[in-house]
């Protein structure tokens, strides 16, 4: 088998760093290249604006003995997308490339609003039992949810890394809102009874937030945790779980994100303390069956999904709940420390997409020969 080029579509910010890669990004690219080598593939790192449907070649960064070099290469027939831009211009270009026979997987042609994903998952009878009640933030919905639950999470309908997330808790005769604006270093707490704080009124007016029932999470060392579960298509074209990364919140915090001080652990490391009544292999199987079902369900609505990262939480009884979907499975900052993977087993999160790329390439060749 001869070596063939595979495209890796990267965001502009990453593309600019490629000539002088450093830190965790460099470590991630090394894993890409090792996986490509195993599959006899040559990664060609591409920026979308360089891909023109009318051209059979493209300028891409390719790793050489002299580092990453920009060169013009034949346009790859298989391209792994790592961008999340969903603008109309991006969609139009991707459609044009697809019409010319280029296969892009994990293409960003979906609406990633959290509420829309929630509505789609409600259609599956089994998945719907594992969803926190979720509503668009309006004054009416907020008042309704405040009568039904004593703890709520408010977050941006479209957003990442927990930015802008707020906690609302009832204590005796008053409510406490815990929040932080982008300009604030520490969280602030506001107490109120009937009159909503101005910051809530502002978010209601802007219409960019959702409200979720706050699931009582299992804890590790007294802190709540959730999980990033990587669900990817493998070298046989099938969804499988390639990594379970537990994100444990900082003491006295409600967000598990690394940007808020959360720490990443293997499920093996925290299982015996967090959920001791359920054997580890049973818990892993439960998480795997559930998340793969979610992946198959979403695939009905969004074409060419292959690299998903689900945020999943567990109750103390080990029941999984779906929090939200990320259309790229990895989160580099949480898996690397000092430019090395915290645990070697998580390397599959970065290497499996190249197994799938080889599978697609072989499928395409078979069809040509028939």
Secondary structure, 3 states (H helix, E strand, C coil): CCCEEEEEECCHHHHHHHHHCCHHHHHHHHHHHHHHHHCCEEEEEECHHHCCCCCCEEEEEEEECCEEEEEEEECCCEEEECCCCCCHHHHHHHHHHHHCCCEEECCCCCCCCHHHHHHHHCCCHHHHCCECCEEECCHHHHHHHHHHCCEEEEEECCCCCCCCCEEEEEECCEEEEEECCCCCCCCEEEEECCCCCHHHHHHHHHCCEEEEECCCCCEECCEEEEEEEEEEECCCCCEEEEEEEEEECCCCCCCCCHHHCCEEEEHHHHHHHHCCCCCHHHHHHHHHHHHHHHHHHHHCCCCCCCEEEEEEEECCCCCEEEEEEECCCCCHHHHEECCEECCHHHHHHHHHHHHHHHHHHHHHHHHHHC
